[in-house]
Amino acid sequence: MKLFPYGHATHPQWRMAAGLALAQLRAQMALPDYASAPTLALLYITDHYASQAQEILDYLSAELPEITDWSGTVGVGIAANNVEYFDEPALAVMLCELPTDQYRVFSGVAPLGLGFEAHTALIHADAHTPDLDELIKEMAARTASGYLFGGLSYSRSKQVQFAIGGNGNISGQGAASGVFSGGLSGVAFGEGVSLVSRVTQGCLPLSKAHKVTAAEQNVVTALDGEPALDVLLRELKVSLEQPEKALKAVRATLVGLMQPADSSGPAGDGVAVSRTGNFGSDVIVRHIIGLDPARRGVAVADQLEVGMQLAFCQRNVQAARADLIRACAEIREELEPEELPVEIASALAASEAESAPHPARRIAGAIYVSCSGRGGQHFGGPSAELQIIRRALGDVPLVGFFAGGEIARNHLYGYTGVLTVFTGGV
């Protein structure tokens, strides 16, 4: 599999940014290591361009007539290799060369048909969609692997998604022009498209995980048989007798949840808090939305079940950096055979200055969806998060966006990153 051409740019005028990205794409498509006949494009824009989404798609489609399928969405920020564009007008495009019988673009007006056997799927979703959690689980159940990856569109203005399939039209979408709001859209991939994906957490548990022993809807009243509020206050080292100090500590605290071990759905690592004191990838972080002193309970922004594991946590820069490096290392380890040919060994050993994209890395392209609450500033400076990925994976084609929630497997996460790479032989 050849490298996926990609381009990205920022400019107050979207046409200028699109022109700069197109120049990068065309230059790469002329190189021998890059795909020269792609058919699927992934397009991500920041919300500064949301109102011009249709014009951008029309322009790029006309300039790239060989591309028959488009997918993408809007974010408060977007990602490209080694750089993030946060709170500024920007766009990123990646052109994927995949067998046309191994993927299908779908949207809310043109759902995935029964004639295609999906193995995995890239998902873009609107956070305002009713019963979103159930729709995500239903979509995961329609794939053979049960694995989804992607995130929720995030815009301070118009929420948009891109979805065009098959020479400019998805069967059944009628006069729809490829720009949508609401529901789910994305790309379903067949078994012939090889992917490796990892979730990276951004929070650090304050203590060990507890078992939910009593709960009603979204209020946990007992952890390990002890009043939940008492456990929280003890771990935060605060008391309700000092309400201002207690409130400040609670506002900085989140909750990490993991379903009971016998819960249905694709299996993950099965660990809430690992031996190193970090969260496992199955943990879903949610906000604390209130305290219930009468019942000694804690209200959480999710439905709770008896038997769940729960750990109080806080955002942590060092933990986020370490876990992102861990996720990248796991991807590299999975892609590197025990015995490396000279070409692969040389490419992987190259210094950062020499680590130009190379097929020997066995990564044709990558998609990174990160929480809008992360970004470079959380990692120590502008684009620091993307620079960590580049140092770990090398200089590989990458696009993505900063989301209002991240999707992996059949879960909707928060404060995480989902890194997915398209793999292939050299």
N, C-alpha and C positions, 0 to 999 in steps of 0.2 A: 504493500500500500504506500502510495506516494504522500508527501506532505501536503496538508491542506493550505492553500493560499489564504492569507488573511490581511486585512487592512483596518486601520483605525485612525481617527483624527478628531480634533476639536476646532471649532470655529464658530463665531457668532452667527454666520450664515450657513445653513445646512448644506446648501449646494456646494460651497467651498469645501466643507468637511467631506462630503461624498466624493468630490473630485479627487481629493488627496487620498482617500481610501481606495478608490478605483485605480489610481496610479500605482499604488503598492500591489494591489491584486494582479494587475496586468504584468507588472515587472516580475513577480514571482511565478506566474503561470508560464513565462518564457524560459524559466530555469529548469534544467533536467530533473532535479529532485522533487519538483512540485507537480501536483496534479494539473494536467492541461485540459481535461474534459470534465469538470465538476458539473453536477446537476442540482445539488441541494445547497442552499445558502442559509446561514444563520445570521440574523440581523438584530443587533441590540442598540437601542438609542437611550440617551438620558431624557428626563422629563422636560428639559428645555425645548426639545424637538417634538414633544408629544402632539401638539396641534398640527404639525406638518408631517405626521406619520404617513399619510396617504401619498403626499407629494414625494417623499423620500423613497417609498417603495416603488412608485411608478417610475421615478427617475432611474433608480438602480436596475429595475427590471428591464427597462429599455436599453440601458447601457450594457447589460449582461444578458443578452437574449438566449444564450445557451443554458441559463439557469431556469429550470422548469418548476422548481419547488422552493418555497421560502417559509421560514419559521423564525419566530423571535418575539421580543416584547420590549417593554420600557422599564427602566430602573432609575432610582434617584442618582445612581452612578453606574458606570459600566467598567468592565475589565478587559484588558488585552495583555499580551505577554509583557511582563515587567513594568506595567503602568496601569494606573486606575484614573478614570475621569470622574471625579466626584463633584456634584453641584456645579457643573459647567456643561455647555452644549457640546455633545460629542456623539459619535456613533462608531460601531465596530461591526465588521462583516467577516465571516469565514466561509469559504467555499469547499464543500465536502464532495469528494469523488467516491461514491459508494455504488454498488450494484443497484440498479433501479428497482429490481424485484425484492430488495432487502430493506426497504423503508417505505413508509407512507406518512404523509402530512395529514393531520386531522384538525378539526375545530368544532366549536359548539354547533354550527349549522351544518357541518359535514362530519359526523362522527366516524370513528374507525369502523370500517365495514367488516363483515364476517369472513370475507374472502382472504384476509391477510392474517397470518399467524405471527403475532407480536411476541418478541422475546424480552425486550426492554423498551422503555419509552422516555423521551425527553418531554417534560411537562412545563407549560407556562399556564398559570392560573390567576384568576381575579380573586382577590381576598374577599370581595363582597358577594361572591357566589353563594347562594343558600346551600347548606349541607355539604360544604366543601370537603370536610374530612371524609365523609362517606363517598363522595365522588372520587377522591384520591384512592381510597381503598378499593373501590369498584374497578377503577382503571388498572390498579396493580394486579387485581385478580384476573384481568383479561390478558396479562402477559404471562408467558411460560415461566419466566424466572421470578415473577412477583416484584421485579425491581424497576422503580421509577427514579428519575433524577431531574432536578429543575428547581423552580421556585415561583413565588408569587410576584406578579407585576407590582411595581411600586412607583407611583407618580404623585406629585403634589398638584397635578392638573388632570389631564385626561389619561385614563387607563386604556392602554392599547395592546393588542397582540397581533402578530403577523402570521398569516397562514394561507399559502397558495400551493396548490399541487397540480401537476400534470398539465404542462403547457399553459399555465396561467389560470387554470380553473380547477377547483376541487369539485368532483362530481357531487351534485346536490346543493351546491352553495348558491346557484342561480346567479343573480346579478351582484352578489357580494364581491367586494373589490379586494379582498385580502387583508383588510385591517378590521379587527374586531374588538369589542369590549365585552367583558363578562365571560363566565364559564372557563372551560379548559381548551387548550390547543397544544400542538406540539408535533413531535415526530415519533412514530413507532418504528422500532428497528427489528429486523428478523434475526434469526440465530446466526446468520452469516456475517453480521457486523460485530466484531469483537470489541468489548468495552471493559475497562477496569475503573471502578468508582470507589471513593472513600468519603466518609463524613468526618469532619474535623470539628471538635467542640471548642467553645470559647469561654467556658466557665469552670471554676474550680469548686468542688464540694467542700463545705466547711467541716464535715465529719463523715462518718460512715452512713451508708444508706439505711433507712428504716422501713419496716413493713407497715403498710396502711392496714390497721386493724379495725377502724371504724370510719365511715365516710357517708355523706349524704349529698348527692349530686356533685357540686364543686367544692364542698367544704370537708376537709379532713378533720376529724375530731379526736382520733387516737392514732398514735404511732408506737408500735411495739407494746401496745396496751397502756400507754401513758398519754395524757392529754397533749394533743399536738402543739397547742400554743406554748405549753410549758417546755417542750422540747426545743421549739424555735427560740424562745427567750434565753434558754440555757446556752444554746450554741452561739447566740449572738452576744452573750454576756451582758444582757440588758434586763431591765425590769419595767413593768408598767407604772411603777411608782415614780419613774422619771420618764414621763411620756414623750417629751421632745427628743431625748436621746434614743429612746426605743423606736420612735417613728422614723427617725433618720436611718437607723440601722436596718429596719424592715424594708424601707424604700430601696435600699441598696442590695437587697437580697432577692434571689429568685428560687425557683423550685425545679429540681430535676426529677422527672418521672420515668419509670419503666414499667411496662405491662407485666402481669404475672407470667411466670415461665411457661405456663400451658396456654397462653393466649395465642389465638390463631394469627397467622401472617408469616411472612418470610422471616427466617431466623437470622438474628444478628450475632453479636458477640455474647449476648446474655449477661453482660456485666454492667451494673449500675456504677459502682466505684471500684476501679481496678486496684491491684496491689500497689501501684505507684501513687495512688491517691487521686487519679484523674477519672473523668467520666468515660464510660464505654460508649460506643457509637449508637446503642439503642436508646440512650437517654434523651428525652425530649424536655427542653427547658421552657418553663412557663412563668408568668408573673404572679406574684402574690397580690391579690386585689382587695384584701380586707382581713380583719381579725374579728373573731367572735368570742369576746371575753365570757359571755354567759355559758357557752358550751365548751369553752377553752379550745376553740377550733381556729383553723386557718383556711381562708378562702383562696382558691387557686383558679387561674384562667383556663380551666379544662375540667372535663368530667373525671371523677375519681372512682376507683373500684377497690374494694377490699382485696388485699393480696398484692397490690402494686408495691413497687419499691419507690421510696421518695427520699431525696437528699436535698437539704438546703444548700444553696450555692451563691457565689458572687462572680461577676465578671473579673477575669484576671489576665493581664497582658502576657505574663510569662507562660501561663498554662496554654493560652491560645497559640503563641509562637511554637511552643514545644509540640503541641498536638498537630499543628499544620505540618511541621517537619516530619513528624511520625507518619502522617497520612501519605506524604510524598515518598517517604522511604519505603513504605509498604507497596506503593505502586511500582517503584523502581525494582524492588526485589521480585515482585511478581513477573515483571517483564524481562528480567535478566536471567538467562539460562546459567546453569552451573559452570559450563565451559563456554567462554566467550571467543568468537572469532576475532582476529586481530582488528578488523575494521570497527566492530562494536566496542571492543575494549578501548581503542584509541579515541573514539567519539565520546565515550562516557568519562574518560580520564582527562579530557580537554579542560583547560582553565576556563573561567567564566568569560574572559575576553575572546577565547577561541571557540566558544560553544555555540556556534551558529546552528540553526536547525539542520538536522541530518537524519535520513531514514534509518541509520544504524541505531538510533535511540528507540526505534520501534514504537514511537508515538507519532501518529499522523496529525493529530490535533487534539485540543483539550477544551473543555467547557468548565468554567468555574463560576458557581453561584454562591455568593457570600451574603451574609446578613447586612442590611443597611446600617446596623448598629456597630459593625466592625470597621472595615476600611483601614487605610494606612495609618491614620492618627491613633487608632487603637493599638497598632503594632509598632508604633514608635516614630512615624513620620509618613509623609505622602508616598503612596505606592509601596510601602514597606511590605504589605501582605503579598502583593504580586511578586515582589523581589525575592521573598522567601521561596515561593514556588519555583521561580526561575533558577535560583541557586541549587535547589534540590533536584529538579527535573531536567535542567538544562534549558537551552533556548528553543522552546517548542511553540508551534502555532497555538494560540489560546485566545478565546473570547469569553465573555460572560457578563453578568450584571449583579448589582447589589439589590437584593430582594426584600420584600416585606415578610418573608418566611421562606424556608428552604425545604425542598422535597427530596426525600431519599427513601427507597423501598416503598412502603405504603404509609409513611409518616410525614407529618408536617412539623418541621423543626423551627427553632429560633436561636439566634446567636451562634449559628454554625456556618461552616462552609462545606459545599459539596463539590468535590473535584472529580471529574470524569474524563478519561482519555480514550481516544479511538486508537486501537492498536493494530499492528500488522507486521508481517515479516519484512526483512530487508531485501 
